[in-house]
Each structure stands twice: as C-alpha cells, then as structure tokens.
C-alpha cells in the first residue's frame, strides 16, 4: 500500500515537472526563434514575447491542481472538500451549467431567381 501510494505521488510530481519544463521550453523556443523573426524593432519583439510567449508558461504554472487532482486520491478528496465548503458560501454567484438536448429539423428549400 505504501509503495503504491508513493508511486502515485512520484508520478504526479514527474508530470508536474514535465509540464512546467515543457511550458517554459515552448516559451523560450517560441520567443527566441519565432517571435524574434516576426518583428523588427526591439519594442515589437518585447511586446510579442510578453503577449504570445506568456500563454504556455501560464498554462504550465496553472497545471499543478489538475495534475494533482487526477493522480492523487488524497488531493482529490481535499479539493472536493474545499469545493463543498466554497459552494454554499458563494451561493448564487456560481454559474450553473445545465445540459439539455435540442432537437431540430432542417428543411432545404430551393429558391428560383426570376429574371
């Protein structure tokens, strides 16, 4: 049991490290090799790297919670507990997504143009 638990934690940590390193690697590659070739002035290069290269790094930095939730039952239980505490406090401010099915019929009508 202990070895299985440790293995799941190590898998989560390895996944986090790989996602973070991958995000920053994409950031560097995109910034240095693509953005710098697209723009000519230094202010355009700076702006391009700030705007376009920040997305992979931000996604990588925000990936910790979903990775821990998917790999660890302890983290999953902790996240669910905190969400159950927050939901009643937020009340109606939370968006509720309801699913429904919509059935529609499409009818094709040919229209003849008159000269």
C-alpha positions as CSV (number, residue, x, y, z in Angstrom):
1,X,0.0,0.0,0.0
2,X,2.8,2.4,0.9
3,X,4.8,1.7,-2.2
4,X,1.7,2.2,-4.4
5,X,0.9,5.5,-2.7
6,X,4.5,6.8,-3.1
7,X,4.5,5.7,-6.8
8,X,1.3,7.8,-7.4
9,X,2.8,10.8,-5.7
10,X,6.0,10.4,-7.8
11,X,4.0,10.1,-11.0
12,X,2.2,13.4,-10.1
13,X,5.5,15.1,-9.3
14,X,7.1,13.9,-12.6
15,X,4.0,15.0,-14.5
16,X,4.1,18.5,-12.9
17,X,7.9,18.8,-13.6
18,X,7.4,17.7,-17.3
19,X,4.5,20.1,-17.9
20,X,6.3,23.0,-16.3
21,X,9.5,22.4,-18.1
22,X,7.6,21.8,-21.4
23,X,5.7,25.1,-20.9
24,X,8.9,27.1,-20.3
25,X,10.7,25.3,-23.2
26,X,7.9,26.2,-25.5
27,X,8.1,29.7,-24.2
28,X,11.8,30.0,-24.9
29,X,11.6,28.3,-28.3
30,X,8.7,30.4,-29.5
31,X,10.1,33.6,-28.1
32,X,13.6,33.3,-29.3
33,X,13.2,31.6,-32.7
34,X,9.7,32.6,-33.9
35,X,8.8,35.9,-32.4
36,X,12.2,37.4,-32.9
37,X,12.0,36.6,-36.6
38,X,8.5,38.1,-37.0
39,X,9.2,41.5,-35.5
40,X,11.9,44.0,-36.5
41,X,12.1,46.6,-33.7
42,X,13.1,45.7,-30.2
43,X,9.8,47.1,-28.7
44,X,7.8,44.8,-31.0
45,X,9.9,41.8,-30.1
46,X,9.4,42.6,-26.4
47,X,5.7,43.0,-26.8
48,X,5.4,39.8,-28.9
49,X,7.3,37.8,-26.3
50,X,5.2,39.3,-23.5
51,X,1.9,38.6,-25.2
52,X,2.4,35.3,-27.1
53,X,5.0,33.5,-25.0
54,X,3.3,34.0,-21.7
55,X,0.4,31.6,-22.5
56,X,2.4,28.3,-22.4
57,X,4.2,29.4,-19.2
58,X,0.9,30.4,-17.6
59,X,-0.8,27.2,-18.5
60,X,2.2,25.2,-17.2
61,X,2.2,27.2,-14.0
62,X,-1.6,26.6,-13.5
63,X,-1.4,22.9,-14.2
64,X,-0.5,21.8,-10.7
65,X,-4.0,21.4,-9.3
66,X,-5.5,19.4,-12.2
67,X,-2.5,17.1,-12.3
68,X,-2.6,16.5,-8.5
69,X,-6.4,16.0,-8.7
70,X,-6.0,13.4,-11.4
71,X,-3.1,11.4,-9.8
72,X,-3.7,11.5,-6.1
73,X,-6.8,10.4,-4.2
74,X,-5.7,12.5,-1.2
75,X,-5.6,15.7,-3.2
76,X,-8.8,14.7,-4.9
77,X,-10.6,14.4,-1.6
78,X,-9.1,17.7,-0.3
79,X,-10.2,19.5,-3.5
80,X,-13.7,18.1,-3.2
81,X,-13.9,19.0,0.5
82,X,-12.8,22.6,-0.2
83,X,-15.2,22.9,-3.2
84,X,-18.1,21.7,-1.0
85,X,-17.2,24.4,1.6
86,X,-17.0,27.1,-1.0
87,X,-20.2,26.3,-2.9
88,X,-22.7,27.2,-0.1
89,X,-20.7,30.4,0.7
90,X,-20.7,31.6,-2.8
91,X,-24.4,30.8,-3.3
92,X,-25.9,32.2,-6.4
93,X,-22.7,33.7,-7.7
94,X,-21.6,30.4,-9.1
95,X,-22.6,29.7,-12.7
96,X,-24.6,26.5,-13.0
97,X,-24.3,24.7,-16.3
98,X,-27.3,22.7,-17.2
99,X,-27.3,20.3,-20.1
100,X,-30.3,19.9,-22.4
101,X,-30.9,18.3,-25.7
102,X,-32.2,20.3,-28.6
103,X,-33.9,18.6,-31.5
104,X,-34.2,20.5,-34.7
105,X,-35.2,19.7,-38.2
106,X,-33.5,21.4,-41.1
107,X,-35.6,21.8,-44.2
108,X,-33.9,22.6,-47.5
109,X,-35.9,24.9,-49.8
110,X,-34.8,25.7,-53.4
111,X,-35.4,29.3,-54.4
112,X,-35.6,30.1,-58.1
113,X,-34.5,33.6,-59.1
114,X,-36.7,35.3,-61.6
115,X,-35.1,37.3,-64.4
